[in-house]
Amino acid sequence: MRSGKETHVPLAISEGDQKQVLELYQKIQRSRARLVGPDGRTQSLPVSLYEFLVKLIADLCEGQSVAIVQNDAQLTTVEAARMLGVSRQFLIKVLERDEVPHHMVGTHRRIYVRDLLAYKAKRDSKRRQILNDLTREEAEDGLYDLEPLDDRAE
């Protein structure tokens, strides 16, 4: 016969078992990712694709522009210049200085996306470092503490 009050005794689980339970739970959660079409047909998604789509949607919701390009895709100089936000002629000079690997297809230059993105990351990192150094120097010189001059005549 049971009484009206039931006692719940916490179950002791070892740290190793807790880790296994957590890993299993995470696998179950990821394995449930499915793409559902308008006709109701479902397609399981690999974890990597699901995580990519979640990040993609988050970036789009934040108003960021997104481009999906195969890593081994080849770009024309016009396409590459557009990706870098520079003129085609500036990019040609960069290529001639061998700052970005490229190859010729007939008389036309082609650049692999992976090489262009590596150059862009290196360029952006250098720019960021220069701006950080400039900001630090100006802060050390007290330039951020100065009041702007009032040029209005009274």
C-alpha positions in Angstrom: 0.0 0.0 0.0 1.3 3.4 -0.9 1.1 6.5 1.2 0.0 9.9 -0.2 3.6 11.1 -0.1 6.2 9.7 -2.4 9.9 10.2 -1.7 12.2 10.9 -4.6 15.8 9.7 -4.0 18.4 11.3 -6.3 20.2 8.8 -8.4 24.0 9.0 -8.1 25.7 8.9 -11.6 29.4 8.8 -12.0 31.2 11.6 -13.9 32.0 9.1 -16.6 28.4 8.0 -17.0 27.3 11.7 -17.0 29.7 12.4 -19.9 28.4 9.4 -21.8 24.8 10.5 -21.3 25.6 14.0 -22.4 27.3 12.7 -25.5 24.4 10.4 -26.3 21.9 13.3 -25.8 23.9 15.5 -28.2 24.0 12.8 -30.8 20.3 12.3 -30.6 19.7 16.1 -30.9 21.9 16.4 -33.9 20.5 13.2 -35.6 17.0 14.7 -35.6 17.9 17.5 -38.0 15.8 17.1 -41.1 14.9 19.1 -44.1 11.2 19.1 -44.8 10.0 19.9 -48.3 6.7 21.6 -49.2 5.4 18.1 -50.2 6.1 16.8 -46.7 9.0 14.7 -47.8 11.9 14.7 -45.3 15.6 14.4 -45.8 18.1 13.8 -42.9 20.9 16.4 -42.7 24.5 15.7 -41.7 25.5 17.5 -38.5 28.0 19.7 -40.4 25.4 20.8 -42.9 22.8 21.5 -40.1 25.4 23.6 -38.1 26.3 25.4 -41.3 22.7 26.3 -42.1 22.1 27.5 -38.5 25.1 29.8 -38.8 24.0 30.9 -42.3 20.5 31.8 -41.1 21.9 33.7 -38.0 24.3 35.7 -40.2 21.5 36.6 -42.6 19.2 37.6 -39.7 22.0 39.9 -38.5 22.0 41.6 -41.9 25.3 40.3 -43.0 25.9 39.4 -46.6 26.7 35.8 -47.3 28.3 34.2 -50.4 28.7 30.4 -50.8 31.5 29.5 -53.1 33.4 26.2 -53.7 36.9 26.3 -52.3 38.5 25.2 -55.5 36.4 27.4 -57.8 38.3 29.6 -60.2 37.6 33.3 -60.5 38.2 35.8 -63.2 40.2 38.9 -62.4 36.9 40.9 -62.5 35.2 38.5 -60.0 38.2 38.4 -57.7 38.6 42.2 -57.7 34.9 42.5 -56.8 35.3 40.1 -53.9 38.2 42.1 -52.6 36.5 45.5 -53.2 39.3 46.7 -55.4 39.7 47.7 -59.0 40.6 45.0 -61.6 43.8 47.0 -62.4 44.9 47.0 -58.7 44.3 43.3 -58.5 46.4 42.7 -61.7 49.3 44.6 -60.0 48.9 42.3 -56.9 49.0 39.3 -59.1 52.1 40.5 -60.9 53.8 41.0 -57.6 53.0 37.3 -56.8 51.1 38.3 -53.7 48.2 35.9 -54.8 48.9 32.7 -56.6 47.2 32.5 -60.0 47.5 30.6 -63.3 46.8 31.3 -66.9 44.0 29.8 -69.0 45.0 30.8 -72.5 45.7 34.6 -72.1 43.4 35.0 -69.1 44.4 35.0 -65.4 42.5 32.7 -63.0 42.6 32.7 -59.2 41.4 30.0 -56.9 38.9 31.2 -54.3 41.0 29.6 -51.5 44.0 31.6 -52.6 42.1 34.8 -52.8 40.5 34.3 -49.4 43.9 33.5 -47.8 45.2 36.8 -49.3 42.1 38.7 -48.1 42.4 37.3 -44.5 46.1 38.2 -44.4 45.4 41.7 -45.8 42.5 42.3 -43.3 44.6 41.1 -40.4 47.4 43.5 -41.3 44.9 46.4 -41.6 43.4 45.5 -38.2 46.8 45.4 -36.6 47.7 48.8 -38.1 44.5 50.3 -36.8 45.0 48.8 -33.4 48.5 50.2 -33.2 47.4 53.6 -34.3 44.5 53.6 -31.8 46.9 52.5 -29.0 49.4 55.2 -29.9 46.8 57.9 -30.0 45.4 56.8 -26.6 48.9 56.8 -25.1 49.4 60.3 -26.5 46.2 61.4 -24.8 44.5 62.4 -28.1 41.2 60.7 -27.0 41.0 63.0 -23.9 41.1 66.3 -25.9 38.0 68.4 -26.3 37.2 69.4 -29.8 37.7 73.1 -30.6 34.6 75.2 -31.1 35.1 76.9 -34.4 31.7 78.7 -34.3 32.0 82.5 -34.2 29.9 84.2 -31.5 
